[in-house]
Amino acid sequence: MWINVLLGKRDLLTPYFKFKKELRGNLTSVLLENIFRLRYEVYCLECQFLAIDDFKNEQESDEYDDCSTHFAAFTLDDTIIATVRLVQPSSEQNYPFENHCAVFDTYLMPPRDMTGEVSRLIVKKSHRRRQGDSMQGVTREFREKGKVSAIKPHHGGRKRDGDSPMLLLGLYREMYRYSKEHGIRWWYAAMENSVARSLGKIGFEFLPIGPQTDYYGPVTPYVVNVDEVHHRLQLENKLLAAWFNDERIPFPVLIGSWVDQFLRRFRSKK
């Protein structure tokens, strides 16, 4: 796999996934149909958060989809396995989290044209294989022990297209690049505290902006400064920082990661 990476034929950290996006204002694309069907599968059939009868076409969608940029992850054989959207509502609309969560009186919301909300983040059940995996596909082990500096490239060998947190990492990289290109500096998200901690372990340090509330379980409204993500990654994981920004990875960093992976494999065989 490393030869393919060096030749630019394989992604360094997500070699078994492909990512696609759909821009705002196009609700008739085949990609969105696939996204809506996956959301129906998870939210309506699996979790039963939403009523099946409300979606006769077996596609879960709402009033925020038209003002969202949608991102999806696929296997190499083009099976959709994960999705997330970045919502940028009009000035007449609330952000989705505002319909269910309050914010602290002291919190001042940043300019709307520089802000989006991360929403509808899910992973297909087939890629949540381990007991204790979250709906976002993050393993219990990573939630408890993971950290930014420990994220390394897959060393090859046994295919791991269900690996965690690489699927989540790939989706967030796509949103990050889109946000940097379009001047979006802050993201909101309403999520469980455990999910926020997991995102902190991949470089996205979400801060609470309001009290916890109950919305299909306990959730808290959060915000993250997208500009600060790159600074943190540069300090803790230069390879990850370069990968997120589609920059050339310094050769010593790449070799260091390869040596580290080789030593880990060697020790595991002892």
C-alpha positions in Angstrom: 0.0 0.0 0.0 2.9 2.4 0.8 4.0 2.3 -2.9 0.6 3.3 -4.0 0.5 6.1 -1.5 3.9 7.5 -2.7 2.6 7.3 -6.3 -0.6 9.1 -5.3 -2.9 6.2 -6.1 -4.1 5.6 -2.5 -5.1 7.9 0.3 -2.7 7.8 3.2 -5.2 7.6 6.1 -8.4 6.4 4.4 -7.3 4.1 1.7 -10.5 2.0 1.7 -13.0 4.9 1.4 -14.1 7.5 -1.2 -15.8 10.8 -0.3 -18.3 12.8 -2.3 -20.2 16.0 -1.6 -23.4 17.7 -2.8 -23.6 21.5 -2.7 -26.5 23.5 -1.4 -29.7 23.9 -3.5 -29.7 20.6 -5.4 -32.2 18.2 -3.9 -32.7 15.9 -6.9 -29.3 14.3 -7.2 -28.6 10.6 -7.0 -26.1 11.2 -4.3 -28.7 12.9 -2.1 -31.1 10.0 -2.7 -28.5 7.6 -1.4 -27.8 9.9 1.6 -31.6 10.2 2.5 -32.0 6.4 2.2 -29.1 5.8 4.6 -30.6 8.3 7.1 -33.9 6.5 6.8 -32.2 3.2 7.5 -30.5 4.5 10.6 -32.9 7.0 12.1 -36.2 5.3 11.2 -35.6 1.6 10.9 -32.6 1.0 13.2 -33.0 3.6 16.0 -36.6 4.4 15.5 -36.0 8.1 16.3 -38.3 9.1 13.5 -41.7 7.6 12.4 -41.5 5.4 9.4 -44.9 6.6 8.2 -43.6 10.1 7.8 -41.3 9.0 5.0 -43.3 7.0 2.5 -40.5 7.0 -0.1 -38.0 5.6 2.5 -35.9 8.7 2.3 -35.4 10.8 5.5 -35.1 14.5 4.7 -36.1 17.8 6.3 -36.4 21.5 5.7 -32.6 22.0 6.3 -31.4 19.8 3.5 -31.8 22.5 0.8 -29.5 24.9 2.7 -26.9 22.2 3.5 -23.8 21.0 1.9 -23.9 17.2 2.2 -20.9 14.8 2.5 -20.8 11.1 2.1 -18.4 8.2 2.5 -18.4 5.2 0.2 -16.5 1.9 0.0 -14.3 1.3 -3.0 -17.2 -0.6 -4.6 -19.5 2.5 -4.3 -21.6 1.4 -1.3 -22.6 4.4 0.9 -21.6 3.9 4.5 -21.6 7.3 6.2 -22.9 10.8 5.8 -22.9 14.3 7.4 -24.2 17.7 6.4 -23.1 21.3 7.1 -26.2 23.4 7.5 -26.1 27.1 6.6 -29.7 28.4 7.1 -31.1 31.7 5.9 -31.4 34.6 8.3 -35.1 33.7 8.7 -34.3 30.2 9.9 -32.9 28.9 13.2 -29.9 26.6 13.2 -31.2 23.1 13.8 -29.8 23.0 17.3 -31.7 26.2 18.3 -35.0 24.3 17.9 -34.1 22.0 20.8 -31.2 23.6 22.8 -30.6 26.9 24.7 -27.3 28.8 24.8 -25.7 30.5 27.8 -26.6 34.1 28.2 -23.0 35.1 28.0 -22.4 33.4 24.7 -22.2 35.7 21.6 -22.9 33.9 18.4 -20.4 34.6 15.5 -21.5 36.1 12.1 -24.0 33.7 10.4 -22.1 33.9 7.0 -19.0 32.4 8.7 -20.8 29.7 10.6 -22.4 26.3 9.9 -23.9 23.5 11.9 -22.7 19.9 11.7 -25.8 17.7 11.6 -27.1 14.3 10.6 -23.7 12.5 11.2 -24.2 8.8 11.0 -22.4 5.6 10.0 -24.1 2.5 8.5 -24.6 -0.3 10.9 -22.3 -2.6 8.9 -19.4 -0.3 9.7 -20.2 -0.2 13.4 -19.0 -3.8 13.9 -17.7 -3.8 17.4 -19.7 -3.9 20.6 -19.8 -0.4 22.0 -19.3 1.5 18.7 -21.1 4.8 18.6 -23.6 5.8 15.9 -20.7 7.8 14.4 -18.6 4.7 14.1 -16.1 5.4 16.9 -15.0 2.4 19.0 -15.2 2.4 22.7 -11.4 1.8 22.8 -10.7 5.0 20.8 -13.2 7.0 22.9 -11.4 5.9 26.1 -7.7 5.8 25.0 -7.4 7.6 21.6 -5.4 10.8 21.0 -4.5 13.1 18.1 -0.8 12.2 18.2 -1.5 8.5 17.9 -3.4 8.6 14.6 -1.1 7.0 12.0 -1.5 5.6 8.5 -2.8 2.1 8.0 0.3 0.0 7.4 -1.3 -2.4 4.9 -2.0 -6.1 5.2 -5.5 -7.0 6.3 -8.2 -4.7 4.9 -9.8 -2.5 7.6 -12.6 -0.6 5.9 -14.5 -0.6 9.2 -11.6 1.0 11.0 -12.1 3.7 13.6 -11.8 6.7 13.7 -10.6 6.9 10.1 -14.1 7.0 8.6 -15.1 9.9 10.9 -11.8 11.6 10.2 -12.4 11.4 6.5 -15.8 13.0 6.7 -14.5 15.8 8.9 -11.6 16.4 6.6 -14.0 17.0 3.7 -16.1 19.4 5.8 -12.9 21.1 7.0 -11.6 21.7 3.4 -14.9 22.9 2.2 -15.2 25.3 5.2 -11.7 26.7 4.6 -12.5 27.3 0.9 -15.8 29.1 1.7 -14.8 31.2 4.7 -16.7 29.2 7.3 -14.8 29.6 10.6 -17.1 28.2 13.2 -19.2 25.0 13.4 -22.0 24.3 15.8 -23.1 20.8 16.8 -25.6 19.4 19.2 -24.3 16.0 20.4 -23.6 13.7 23.3 -20.6 14.6 25.5 -18.9 11.4 24.5 -19.0 12.3 20.8 -17.5 15.7 21.6 -14.7 14.0 23.5 -14.1 11.7 20.5 -13.9 14.6 18.1 -11.4 16.3 20.5 -9.2 13.2 20.0 -9.0 13.8 16.3 -8.2 17.5 16.6 -11.6 19.2 16.8 -11.9 20.8 20.3 -15.6 21.5 20.6 -16.6 23.8 23.5 -20.1 23.7 25.2 -22.2 26.9 24.6 -25.3 25.8 26.5 -26.7 23.4 29.0 -27.4 19.7 28.3 -31.0 18.9 27.2 -32.9 15.8 26.2 -33.4 15.3 22.4 -33.5 11.6 21.6 -31.1 11.3 24.5 -28.9 13.8 26.3 -27.2 16.3 24.0 -25.3 19.6 24.5 -24.8 22.4 22.0 -21.1 23.0 21.1 -19.0 25.2 18.9 -15.5 24.8 17.4 -13.2 27.3 15.8 -12.2 25.7 12.5 -9.1 28.0 12.2 -7.8 26.6 15.5 -7.9 23.0 14.3 -4.9 23.4 12.0 -2.8 25.0 14.7 -3.5 22.1 17.1 -2.8 19.5 14.5 0.5 21.2 13.6 1.5 20.9 17.3 0.4 17.4 17.9 0.5 15.5 14.6 2.2 17.1 11.6 1.2 14.2 9.3 -2.4 14.7 10.1 -2.2 18.5 9.7 -0.7 18.0 6.2 -3.3 15.4 5.3 -6.2 17.6 6.4 -4.9 20.5 4.3 -4.0 18.4 1.2 -0.4 19.5 1.6 2.7 17.5 0.8 3.7 15.4 3.8 7.3 16.1 4.8 9.4 13.0 3.8 10.9 12.6 7.3 7.4 12.6 8.8 6.3 10.0 6.3 9.3 7.8 7.0 8.9 8.2 10.7 5.3 7.0 10.5 6.3 4.0 8.3 9.1 3.0 10.8 6.6 3.4 13.7 4.1 1.1 12.0 6.8 -1.4 11.1 8.0 -1.6 14.7 4.4 -2.0 16.0 3.8 -4.9 13.6 7.1 -6.5 14.6 6.4 -6.2 18.3 2.8 -7.6 17.8 4.3 -10.8 16.3 6.6 -11.5 19.2 
